[in-house]
Amino acid sequence: MAQLAVAYKNRGVVAFDLAGAEYDHPAKHHLRAFKLVRDNNLAVTIHAGEAYGPASIHQAIHVCGAHRIGHGCRLREDGDLLHYVNDHRIALECCPSSNVQTGAVRELRAHPLKLYHDLGLRVTVNTDNRLIADTTVSRELWLCHTQMGLDRDDINRIIVSGFKAAFLPFHQKQTMVRAVSRELSNAAQASEQPESRPADATA
């Protein structure tokens, strides 16, 4: 798969991902694959810190060279690593509904996503698998608002973080972030304007 990813670099493939159960299946078992893709300047994202503790996140970053972390629910158990992830702007691909389904978190209200966001980490909201989780990104964002207490500004920052974390060329990503930020700002301003009333027919 790593060879295939490298072969299709700049032809649709932007990164290499390792997903699945971390417990008893450590990412370091695939070092040859990660070395190949990194040597060919492909980005890496690794599923870590969901079923297994922060040690799997440490391994994903420091041994395998991950640029993003899938899930990361248990990152909060290691404060020093959490600060490293924050300082180096390593994005967390949070999947609230999926994490509840797999038992990684007890309930949505207990999800660490809000904690991470409040601490300034680059948090993104994802579905994990739309069919199995029976969800959409829009629904996940709504759950972040209704179940975790994130307000509109929080949601907007998370949306922008998703674009900042995208595996795209810098200038293309920069243009996209600016466009999305403008759209979100315009939407917020439009929602704050009083509703226009129809003219009185008797006037």
MODELLER restraints for C-alpha pairs under 7 A, 6 or more apart:
rsr = mdl.restraints
at = mdl.atoms
rsr.add(forms.Gaussian(group=physical.xy_distance, feature=features.Distance(at['CA:2:A'], at['CA:33:A']), mean=5.38, stdev=0.5))
rsr.add(forms.Gaussian(group=physical.xy_distance, feature=features.Distance(at['CA:2:A'], at['CA:36:A']), mean=6.82, stdev=0.5))
rsr.add(forms.Gaussian(group=physical.xy_distance, feature=features.Distance(at['CA:2:A'], at['CA:37:A']), mean=6.20, stdev=0.5))
rsr.add(forms.Gaussian(group=physical.xy_distance, feature=features.Distance(at['CA:5:A'], at['CA:13:A']), mean=6.18, stdev=0.5))
rsr.add(forms.Gaussian(group=physical.xy_distance, feature=features.Distance(at['CA:5:A'], at['CA:16:A']), mean=6.67, stdev=0.5))
rsr.add(forms.Gaussian(group=physical.xy_distance, feature=features.Distance(at['CA:6:A'], at['CA:37:A']), mean=6.25, stdev=0.5))
rsr.add(forms.Gaussian(group=physical.xy_distance, feature=features.Distance(at['CA:6:A'], at['CA:40:A']), mean=6.76, stdev=0.5))
rsr.add(forms.Gaussian(group=physical.xy_distance, feature=features.Distance(at['CA:14:A'], at['CA:42:A']), mean=6.59, stdev=0.5))
rsr.add(forms.Gaussian(group=physical.xy_distance, feature=features.Distance(at['CA:14:A'], at['CA:43:A']), mean=6.81, stdev=0.5))
rsr.add(forms.Gaussian(group=physical.xy_distance, feature=features.Distance(at['CA:14:A'], at['CA:167:A']), mean=6.09, stdev=0.5))
rsr.add(forms.Gaussian(group=physical.xy_distance, feature=features.Distance(at['CA:15:A'], at['CA:42:A']), mean=5.32, stdev=0.5))
rsr.add(forms.Gaussian(group=physical.xy_distance, feature=features.Distance(at['CA:15:A'], at['CA:43:A']), mean=4.50, stdev=0.5))
rsr.add(forms.Gaussian(group=physical.xy_distance, feature=features.Distance(at['CA:15:A'], at['CA:44:A']), mean=5.53, stdev=0.5))
rsr.add(forms.Gaussian(group=physical.xy_distance, feature=features.Distance(at['CA:15:A'], at['CA:167:A']), mean=6.93, stdev=0.5))
rsr.add(forms.Gaussian(group=physical.xy_distance, feature=features.Distance(at['CA:16:A'], at['CA:42:A']), mean=6.90, stdev=0.5))
rsr.add(forms.Gaussian(group=physical.xy_distance, feature=features.Distance(at['CA:16:A'], at['CA:43:A']), mean=6.26, stdev=0.5))
rsr.add(forms.Gaussian(group=physical.xy_distance, feature=features.Distance(at['CA:16:A'], at['CA:44:A']), mean=4.94, stdev=0.5))
rsr.add(forms.Gaussian(group=physical.xy_distance, feature=features.Distance(at['CA:16:A'], at['CA:45:A']), mean=6.37, stdev=0.5))
rsr.add(forms.Gaussian(group=physical.xy_distance, feature=features.Distance(at['CA:17:A'], at['CA:44:A']), mean=5.93, stdev=0.5))
rsr.add(forms.Gaussian(group=physical.xy_distance, feature=features.Distance(at['CA:17:A'], at['CA:45:A']), mean=4.88, stdev=0.5))
rsr.add(forms.Gaussian(group=physical.xy_distance, feature=features.Distance(at['CA:17:A'], at['CA:46:A']), mean=5.63, stdev=0.5))
rsr.add(forms.Gaussian(group=physical.xy_distance, feature=features.Distance(at['CA:18:A'], at['CA:45:A']), mean=6.70, stdev=0.5))
rsr.add(forms.Gaussian(group=physical.xy_distance, feature=features.Distance(at['CA:18:A'], at['CA:46:A']), mean=4.90, stdev=0.5))
rsr.add(forms.Gaussian(group=physical.xy_distance, feature=features.Distance(at['CA:18:A'], at['CA:47:A']), mean=6.08, stdev=0.5))
rsr.add(forms.Gaussian(group=physical.xy_distance, feature=features.Distance(at['CA:19:A'], at['CA:46:A']), mean=6.20, stdev=0.5))
rsr.add(forms.Gaussian(group=physical.xy_distance, feature=features.Distance(at['CA:19:A'], at['CA:47:A']), mean=4.80, stdev=0.5))
rsr.add(forms.Gaussian(group=physical.xy_distance, feature=features.Distance(at['CA:20:A'], at['CA:47:A']), mean=6.59, stdev=0.5))
rsr.add(forms.Gaussian(group=physical.xy_distance, feature=features.Distance(at['CA:21:A'], at['CA:51:A']), mean=6.57, stdev=0.5))
rsr.add(forms.Gaussian(group=physical.xy_distance, feature=features.Distance(at['CA:22:A'], at['CA:48:A']), mean=6.31, stdev=0.5))
rsr.add(forms.Gaussian(group=physical.xy_distance, feature=features.Distance(at['CA:22:A'], at['CA:51:A']), mean=6.23, stdev=0.5))
rsr.add(forms.Gaussian(group=physical.xy_distance, feature=features.Distance(at['CA:22:A'], at['CA:52:A']), mean=5.96, stdev=0.5))
rsr.add(forms.Gaussian(group=physical.xy_distance, feature=features.Distance(at['CA:23:A'], at['CA:51:A']), mean=6.24, stdev=0.5))
rsr.add(forms.Gaussian(group=physical.xy_distance, feature=features.Distance(at['CA:23:A'], at['CA:52:A']), mean=5.49, stdev=0.5))
rsr.add(forms.Gaussian(group=physical.xy_distance, feature=features.Distance(at['CA:27:A'], at['CA:60:A']), mean=6.42, stdev=0.5))
rsr.add(forms.Gaussian(group=physical.xy_distance, feature=features.Distance(at['CA:28:A'], at['CA:63:A']), mean=6.74, stdev=0.5))
rsr.add(forms.Gaussian(group=physical.xy_distance, feature=features.Distance(at['CA:28:A'], at['CA:64:A']), mean=6.39, stdev=0.5))
rsr.add(forms.Gaussian(group=physical.xy_distance, feature=features.Distance(at['CA:31:A'], at['CA:64:A']), mean=6.36, stdev=0.5))
rsr.add(forms.Gaussian(group=physical.xy_distance, feature=features.Distance(at['CA:34:A'], at['CA:64:A']), mean=6.11, stdev=0.5))
rsr.add(forms.Gaussian(group=physical.xy_distance, feature=features.Distance(at['CA:43:A'], at['CA:67:A']), mean=6.44, stdev=0.5))
rsr.add(forms.Gaussian(group=physical.xy_distance, feature=features.Distance(at['CA:43:A'], at['CA:167:A']), mean=6.94, stdev=0.5))
rsr.add(forms.Gaussian(group=physical.xy_distance, feature=features.Distance(at['CA:44:A'], at['CA:65:A']), mean=6.90, stdev=0.5))
rsr.add(forms.Gaussian(group=physical.xy_distance, feature=features.Distance(at['CA:44:A'], at['CA:66:A']), mean=4.85, stdev=0.5))
rsr.add(forms.Gaussian(group=physical.xy_distance, feature=features.Distance(at['CA:44:A'], at['CA:67:A']), mean=5.42, stdev=0.5))
rsr.add(forms.Gaussian(group=physical.xy_distance, feature=features.Distance(at['CA:44:A'], at['CA:68:A']), mean=6.77, stdev=0.5))
rsr.add(forms.Gaussian(group=physical.xy_distance, feature=features.Distance(at['CA:45:A'], at['CA:66:A']), mean=5.11, stdev=0.5))
rsr.add(forms.Gaussian(group=physical.xy_distance, feature=features.Distance(at['CA:45:A'], at['CA:67:A']), mean=5.73, stdev=0.5))
rsr.add(forms.Gaussian(group=physical.xy_distance, feature=features.Distance(at['CA:45:A'], at['CA:68:A']), mean=4.66, stdev=0.5))
rsr.add(forms.Gaussian(group=physical.xy_distance, feature=features.Distance(at['CA:45:A'], at['CA:69:A']), mean=5.66, stdev=0.5))
rsr.add(forms.Gaussian(group=physical.xy_distance, feature=features.Distance(at['CA:45:A'], at['CA:70:A']), mean=6.78, stdev=0.5))
rsr.add(forms.Gaussian(group=physical.xy_distance, feature=features.Distance(at['CA:46:A'], at['CA:60:A']), mean=6.26, stdev=0.5))
rsr.add(forms.Gaussian(group=physical.xy_distance, feature=features.Distance(at['CA:46:A'], at['CA:66:A']), mean=6.07, stdev=0.5))
rsr.add(forms.Gaussian(group=physical.xy_distance, feature=features.Distance(at['CA:46:A'], at['CA:68:A']), mean=6.69, stdev=0.5))
rsr.add(forms.Gaussian(group=physical.xy_distance, feature=features.Distance(at['CA:46:A'], at['CA:69:A']), mean=5.28, stdev=0.5))
rsr.add(forms.Gaussian(group=physical.xy_distance, feature=features.Distance(at['CA:46:A'], at['CA:70:A']), mean=5.63, stdev=0.5))
rsr.add(forms.Gaussian(group=physical.xy_distance, feature=features.Distance(at['CA:47:A'], at['CA:69:A']), mean=5.90, stdev=0.5))
rsr.add(forms.Gaussian(group=physical.xy_distance, feature=features.Distance(at['CA:47:A'], at['CA:70:A']), mean=4.14, stdev=0.5))
rsr.add(forms.Gaussian(group=physical.xy_distance, feature=features.Distance(at['CA:47:A'], at['CA:71:A']), mean=6.44, stdev=0.5))
rsr.add(forms.Gaussian(group=physical.xy_distance, feature=features.Distance(at['CA:48:A'], at['CA:56:A']), mean=5.43, stdev=0.5))
rsr.add(forms.Gaussian(group=physical.xy_distance, feature=features.Distance(at['CA:48:A'], at['CA:57:A']), mean=5.12, stdev=0.5))
rsr.add(forms.Gaussian(group=physical.xy_distance, feature=features.Distance(at['CA:48:A'], at['CA:60:A']), mean=6.91, stdev=0.5))
rsr.add(forms.Gaussian(group=physical.xy_distance, feature=features.Distance(at['CA:48:A'], at['CA:69:A']), mean=6.25, stdev=0.5))
rsr.add(forms.Gaussian(group=physical.xy_distance, feature=features.Distance(at['CA:48:A'], at['CA:70:A']), mean=5.84, stdev=0.5))
rsr.add(forms.Gaussian(group=physical.xy_distance, feature=features.Distance(at['CA:48:A'], at['CA:71:A']), mean=6.39, stdev=0.5))
rsr.add(forms.Gaussian(group=physical.xy_distance, feature=features.Distance(at['CA:48:A'], at['CA:72:A']), mean=5.75, stdev=0.5))
rsr.add(forms.Gaussian(group=physical.xy_distance, feature=features.Distance(at['CA:49:A'], at['CA:56:A']), mean=5.75, stdev=0.5))
rsr.add(forms.Gaussian(group=physical.xy_distance, feature=features.Distance(at['CA:49:A'], at['CA:57:A']), mean=5.50, stdev=0.5))
rsr.add(forms.Gaussian(group=physical.xy_distance, feature=features.Distance(at['CA:49:A'], at['CA:71:A']), mean=6.45, stdev=0.5))
rsr.add(forms.Gaussian(group=physical.xy_distance, feature=features.Distance(at['CA:49:A'], at['CA:72:A']), mean=4.34, stdev=0.5))
rsr.add(forms.Gaussian(group=physical.xy_distance, feature=features.Distance(at['CA:49:A'], at['CA:73:A']), mean=5.59, stdev=0.5))
rsr.add(forms.Gaussian(group=physical.xy_distance, feature=features.Distance(at['CA:49:A'], at['CA:74:A']), mean=5.05, stdev=0.5))
rsr.add(forms.Gaussian(group=physical.xy_distance, feature=features.Distance(at['CA:49:A'], at['CA:75:A']), mean=6.32, stdev=0.5))
rsr.add(forms.Gaussian(group=physical.xy_distance, feature=features.Distance(at['CA:50:A'], at['CA:71:A']), mean=5.93, stdev=0.5))
rsr.add(forms.Gaussian(group=physical.xy_distance, feature=features.Distance(at['CA:50:A'], at['CA:72:A']), mean=5.81, stdev=0.5))
rsr.add(forms.Gaussian(group=physical.xy_distance, feature=features.Distance(at['CA:50:A'], at['CA:73:A']), mean=5.32, stdev=0.5))
rsr.add(forms.Gaussian(group=physical.xy_distance, feature=features.Distance(at['CA:50:A'], at['CA:74:A']), mean=6.25, stdev=0.5))
rsr.add(forms.Gaussian(group=physical.xy_distance, feature=features.Distance(at['CA:50:A'], at['CA:104:A']), mean=5.70, stdev=0.5))
rsr.add(forms.Gaussian(group=physical.xy_distance, feature=features.Distance(at['CA:51:A'], at['CA:104:A']), mean=6.17, stdev=0.5))
rsr.add(forms.Gaussian(group=physical.xy_distance, feature=features.Distance(at['CA:53:A'], at['CA:74:A']), mean=5.63, stdev=0.5))
rsr.add(forms.Gaussian(group=physical.xy_distance, feature=features.Distance(at['CA:54:A'], at['CA:74:A']), mean=5.65, stdev=0.5))
rsr.add(forms.Gaussian(group=physical.xy_distance, feature=features.Distance(at['CA:54:A'], at['CA:75:A']), mean=5.17, stdev=0.5))
rsr.add(forms.Gaussian(group=physical.xy_distance, feature=features.Distance(at['CA:54:A'], at['CA:77:A']), mean=6.59, stdev=0.5))
rsr.add(forms.Gaussian(group=physical.xy_distance, feature=features.Distance(at['CA:54:A'], at['CA:78:A']), mean=6.38, stdev=0.5))
rsr.add(forms.Gaussian(group=physical.xy_distance, feature=features.Distance(at['CA:57:A'], at['CA:72:A']), mean=7.00, stdev=0.5))
rsr.add(forms.Gaussian(group=physical.xy_distance, feature=features.Distance(at['CA:60:A'], at['CA:66:A']), mean=5.53, stdev=0.5))
rsr.add(forms.Gaussian(group=physical.xy_distance, feature=features.Distance(at['CA:67:A'], at['CA:90:A']), mean=5.84, stdev=0.5))
rsr.add(forms.Gaussian(group=physical.xy_distance, feature=features.Distance(at['CA:68:A'], at['CA:90:A']), mean=5.35, stdev=0.5))
rsr.add(forms.Gaussian(group=physical.xy_distance, feature=features.Distance(at['CA:68:A'], at['CA:91:A']), mean=4.87, stdev=0.5))
rsr.add(forms.Gaussian(group=physical.xy_distance, feature=features.Distance(at['CA:68:A'], at['CA:92:A']), mean=6.08, stdev=0.5))
rsr.add(forms.Gaussian(group=physical.xy_distance, feature=features.Distance(at['CA:69:A'], at['CA:91:A']), mean=6.26, stdev=0.5))
rsr.add(forms.Gaussian(group=physical.xy_distance, feature=features.Distance(at['CA:69:A'], at['CA:92:A']), mean=5.01, stdev=0.5))
rsr.add(forms.Gaussian(group=physical.xy_distance, feature=features.Distance(at['CA:69:A'], at['CA:93:A']), mean=6.03, stdev=0.5))
rsr.add(forms.Gaussian(group=physical.xy_distance, feature=features.Distance(at['CA:70:A'], at['CA:92:A']), mean=6.06, stdev=0.5))
rsr.add(forms.Gaussian(group=physical.xy_distance, feature=features.Distance(at['CA:70:A'], at['CA:93:A']), mean=4.72, stdev=0.5))
rsr.add(forms.Gaussian(group=physical.xy_distance, feature=features.Distance(at['CA:70:A'], at['CA:94:A']), mean=6.76, stdev=0.5))
rsr.add(forms.Gaussian(group=physical.xy_distance, feature=features.Distance(at['CA:71:A'], at['CA:92:A']), mean=6.15, stdev=0.5))
rsr.add(forms.Gaussian(group=physical.xy_distance, feature=features.Distance(at['CA:71:A'], at['CA:93:A']), mean=5.18, stdev=0.5))
rsr.add(forms.Gaussian(group=physical.xy_distance, feature=features.Distance(at['CA:71:A'], at['CA:94:A']), mean=4.67, stdev=0.5))
rsr.add(forms.Gaussian(group=physical.xy_distance, feature=features.Distance(at['CA:71:A'], at['CA:95:A']), mean=6.26, stdev=0.5))
rsr.add(forms.Gaussian(group=physical.xy_distance, feature=features.Distance(at['CA:72:A'], at['CA:92:A']), mean=6.27, stdev=0.5))
rsr.add(forms.Gaussian(group=physical.xy_distance, feature=features.Distance(at['CA:73:A'], at['CA:112:A']), mean=6.39, stdev=0.5))
rsr.add(forms.Gaussian(group=physical.xy_distance, feature=features.Distance(at['CA:75:A'], at['CA:82:A']), mean=5.97, stdev=0.5))
rsr.add(forms.Gaussian(group=physical.xy_distance, feature=features.Distance(at['CA:76:A'], at['CA:82:A']), mean=6.45, stdev=0.5))
rsr.add(forms.Gaussian(group=physical.xy_distance, feature=features.Distance(at['CA:86:A'], at['CA:120:A']), mean=6.91, stdev=0.5))
rsr.add(forms.Gaussian(group=physical.xy_distance, feature=features.Distance(at['CA:86:A'], at['CA:121:A']), mean=4.86, stdev=0.5))
rsr.add(forms.Gaussian(group=physical.xy_distance, feature=features.Distance(at['CA:86:A'], at['CA:122:A']), mean=6.95, stdev=0.5))
rsr.add(forms.Gaussian(group=physical.xy_distance, feature=features.Distance(at['CA:89:A'], at['CA:121:A']), mean=6.91, stdev=0.5))
rsr.add(forms.Gaussian(group=physical.xy_distance, feature=features.Distance(at['CA:89:A'], at['CA:122:A']), mean=6.00, stdev=0.5))
rsr.add(forms.Gaussian(group=physical.xy_distance, feature=features.Distance(at['CA:90:A'], at['CA:122:A']), mean=6.70, stdev=0.5))
rsr.add(forms.Gaussian(group=physical.xy_distance, feature=features.Distance(at['CA:91:A'], at['CA:122:A']), mean=4.87, stdev=0.5))
rsr.add(forms.Gaussian(group=physical.xy_distance, feature=features.Distance(at['CA:91:A'], at['CA:123:A']), mean=5.88, stdev=0.5))
rsr.add(forms.Gaussian(group=physical.xy_distance, feature=features.Distance(at['CA:91:A'], at['CA:124:A']), mean=6.96, stdev=0.5))
rsr.add(forms.Gaussian(group=physical.xy_distance, feature=features.Distance(at['CA:91:A'], at['CA:165:A']), mean=6.15, stdev=0.5))
rsr.add(forms.Gaussian(group=physical.xy_distance, feature=features.Distance(at['CA:92:A'], at['CA:122:A']), mean=6.37, stdev=0.5))
rsr.add(forms.Gaussian(group=physical.xy_distance, feature=features.Distance(at['CA:92:A'], at['CA:123:A']), mean=5.11, stdev=0.5))
rsr.add(forms.Gaussian(group=physical.xy_distance, feature=features.Distance(at['CA:92:A'], at['CA:124:A']), mean=6.00, stdev=0.5))
rsr.add(forms.Gaussian(group=physical.xy_distance, feature=features.Distance(at['CA:93:A'], at['CA:123:A']), mean=6.67, stdev=0.5))
rsr.add(forms.Gaussian(group=physical.xy_distance, feature=features.Distance(at['CA:93:A'], at['CA:124:A']), mean=5.20, stdev=0.5))
rsr.add(forms.Gaussian(group=physical.xy_distance, feature=features.Distance(at['CA:93:A'], at['CA:125:A']), mean=6.12, stdev=0.5))
rsr.add(forms.Gaussian(group=physical.xy_distance, feature=features.Distance(at['CA:93:A'], at['CA:126:A']), mean=6.21, stdev=0.5))
rsr.add(forms.Gaussian(group=physical.xy_distance, feature=features.Distance(at['CA:94:A'], at['CA:113:A']), mean=6.86, stdev=0.5))
rsr.add(forms.Gaussian(group=physical.xy_distance, feature=features.Distance(at['CA:94:A'], at['CA:123:A']), mean=6.88, stdev=0.5))
rsr.add(forms.Gaussian(group=physical.xy_distance, feature=features.Distance(at['CA:94:A'], at['CA:124:A']), mean=5.89, stdev=0.5))
rsr.add(forms.Gaussian(group=physical.xy_distance, feature=features.Distance(at['CA:94:A'], at['CA:125:A']), mean=5.09, stdev=0.5))
rsr.add(forms.Gaussian(group=physical.xy_distance, feature=features.Distance(at['CA:94:A'], at['CA:126:A']), mean=5.83, stdev=0.5))
rsr.add(forms.Gaussian(group=physical.xy_distance, feature=features.Distance(at['CA:95:A'], at['CA:125:A']), mean=6.02, stdev=0.5))
rsr.add(forms.Gaussian(group=physical.xy_distance, feature=features.Distance(at['CA:95:A'], at['CA:126:A']), mean=4.93, stdev=0.5))
rsr.add(forms.Gaussian(group=physical.xy_distance, feature=features.Distance(at['CA:95:A'], at['CA:127:A']), mean=5.34, stdev=0.5))
rsr.add(forms.Gaussian(group=physical.xy_distance, feature=features.Distance(at['CA:95:A'], at['CA:128:A']), mean=5.70, stdev=0.5))
rsr.add(forms.Gaussian(group=physical.xy_distance, feature=features.Distance(at['CA:96:A'], at['CA:108:A']), mean=6.48, stdev=0.5))
rsr.add(forms.Gaussian(group=physical.xy_distance, feature=features.Distance(at['CA:96:A'], at['CA:111:A']), mean=6.91, stdev=0.5))
rsr.add(forms.Gaussian(group=physical.xy_distance, feature=features.Distance(at['CA:96:A'], at['CA:140:A']), mean=6.86, stdev=0.5))
rsr.add(forms.Gaussian(group=physical.xy_distance, feature=features.Distance(at['CA:97:A'], at['CA:133:A']), mean=6.53, stdev=0.5))
rsr.add(forms.Gaussian(group=physical.xy_distance, feature=features.Distance(at['CA:98:A'], at['CA:128:A']), mean=6.44, stdev=0.5))
rsr.add(forms.Gaussian(group=physical.xy_distance, feature=features.Distance(at['CA:98:A'], at['CA:133:A']), mean=5.67, stdev=0.5))
rsr.add(forms.Gaussian(group=physical.xy_distance, feature=features.Distance(at['CA:99:A'], at['CA:105:A']), mean=5.78, stdev=0.5))
rsr.add(forms.Gaussian(group=physical.xy_distance, feature=features.Distance(at['CA:100:A'], at['CA:106:A']), mean=6.05, stdev=0.5))
rsr.add(forms.Gaussian(group=physical.xy_distance, feature=features.Distance(at['CA:100:A'], at['CA:107:A']), mean=5.70, stdev=0.5))
rsr.add(forms.Gaussian(group=physical.xy_distance, feature=features.Distance(at['CA:100:A'], at['CA:108:A']), mean=6.68, stdev=0.5))
rsr.add(forms.Gaussian(group=physical.xy_distance, feature=features.Distance(at['CA:105:A'], at['CA:111:A']), mean=5.96, stdev=0.5))
rsr.add(forms.Gaussian(group=physical.xy_distance, feature=features.Distance(at['CA:108:A'], at['CA:147:A']), mean=6.18, stdev=0.5))
rsr.add(forms.Gaussian(group=physical.xy_distance, feature=features.Distance(at['CA:108:A'], at['CA:148:A']), mean=6.87, stdev=0.5))
rsr.add(forms.Gaussian(group=physical.xy_distance, feature=features.Distance(at['CA:109:A'], at['CA:147:A']), mean=5.47, stdev=0.5))
rsr.add(forms.Gaussian(group=physical.xy_distance, feature=features.Distance(at['CA:109:A'], at['CA:148:A']), mean=5.18, stdev=0.5))
rsr.add(forms.Gaussian(group=physical.xy_distance, feature=features.Distance(at['CA:114:A'], at['CA:148:A']), mean=6.68, stdev=0.5))
rsr.add(forms.Gaussian(group=physical.xy_distance, feature=features.Distance(at['CA:116:A'], at['CA:123:A']), mean=6.91, stdev=0.5))
rsr.add(forms.Gaussian(group=physical.xy_distance, feature=features.Distance(at['CA:117:A'], at['CA:123:A']), mean=5.98, stdev=0.5))
rsr.add(forms.Gaussian(group=physical.xy_distance, feature=features.Distance(at['CA:122:A'], at['CA:161:A']), mean=5.99, stdev=0.5))
rsr.add(forms.Gaussian(group=physical.xy_distance, feature=features.Distance(at['CA:123:A'], at['CA:158:A']), mean=6.06, stdev=0.5))
rsr.add(forms.Gaussian(group=physical.xy_distance, feature=features.Distance(at['CA:123:A'], at['CA:161:A']), mean=6.45, stdev=0.5))
rsr.add(forms.Gaussian(group=physical.xy_distance, feature=features.Distance(at['CA:124:A'], at['CA:158:A']), mean=5.61, stdev=0.5))
rsr.add(forms.Gaussian(group=physical.xy_distance, feature=features.Distance(at['CA:124:A'], at['CA:159:A']), mean=6.90, stdev=0.5))
rsr.add(forms.Gaussian(group=physical.xy_distance, feature=features.Distance(at['CA:124:A'], at['CA:161:A']), mean=6.01, stdev=0.5))
rsr.add(forms.Gaussian(group=physical.xy_distance, feature=features.Distance(at['CA:124:A'], at['CA:162:A']), mean=5.00, stdev=0.5))
rsr.add(forms.Gaussian(group=physical.xy_distance, feature=features.Distance(at['CA:125:A'], at['CA:137:A']), mean=6.87, stdev=0.5))
rsr.add(forms.Gaussian(group=physical.xy_distance, feature=features.Distance(at['CA:125:A'], at['CA:140:A']), mean=6.96, stdev=0.5))
rsr.add(forms.Gaussian(group=physical.xy_distance, feature=features.Distance(at['CA:125:A'], at['CA:141:A']), mean=6.92, stdev=0.5))
rsr.add(forms.Gaussian(group=physical.xy_distance, feature=features.Distance(at['CA:126:A'], at['CA:137:A']), mean=5.77, stdev=0.5))
rsr.add(forms.Gaussian(group=physical.xy_distance, feature=features.Distance(at['CA:127:A'], at['CA:135:A']), mean=6.44, stdev=0.5))
rsr.add(forms.Gaussian(group=physical.xy_distance, feature=features.Distance(at['CA:127:A'], at['CA:136:A']), mean=6.04, stdev=0.5))
rsr.add(forms.Gaussian(group=physical.xy_distance, feature=features.Distance(at['CA:127:A'], at['CA:137:A']), mean=5.85, stdev=0.5))
rsr.add(forms.Gaussian(group=physical.xy_distance, feature=features.Distance(at['CA:130:A'], at['CA:136:A']), mean=6.10, stdev=0.5))
rsr.add(forms.Gaussian(group=physical.xy_distance, feature=features.Distance(at['CA:141:A'], at['CA:155:A']), mean=6.92, stdev=0.5))
rsr.add(forms.Gaussian(group=physical.xy_distance, feature=features.Distance(at['CA:144:A'], at['CA:150:A']), mean=5.89, stdev=0.5))
rsr.add(forms.Gaussian(group=physical.xy_distance, feature=features.Distance(at['CA:145:A'], at['CA:151:A']), mean=6.00, stdev=0.5))
rsr.add(forms.Gaussian(group=physical.xy_distance, feature=features.Distance(at['CA:156:A'], at['CA:184:A']), mean=6.78, stdev=0.5))
rsr.add(forms.Gaussian(group=physical.xy_distance, feature=features.Distance(at['CA:160:A'], at['CA:177:A']), mean=6.43, stdev=0.5))
rsr.add(forms.Gaussian(group=physical.xy_distance, feature=features.Distance(at['CA:160:A'], at['CA:181:A']), mean=6.82, stdev=0.5))
rsr.add(forms.Gaussian(group=physical.xy_distance, feature=features.Distance(at['CA:163:A'], at['CA:173:A']), mean=6.96, stdev=0.5))
rsr.add(forms.Gaussian(group=physical.xy_distance, feature=features.Distance(at['CA:163:A'], at['CA:177:A']), mean=5.98, stdev=0.5))
rsr.add(forms.Gaussian(group=physical.xy_distance, feature=features.Distance(at['CA:164:A'], at['CA:173:A']), mean=6.80, stdev=0.5))
rsr.add(forms.Gaussian(group=physical.xy_distance, feature=features.Distance(at['CA:164:A'], at['CA:177:A']), mean=6.63, stdev=0.5))
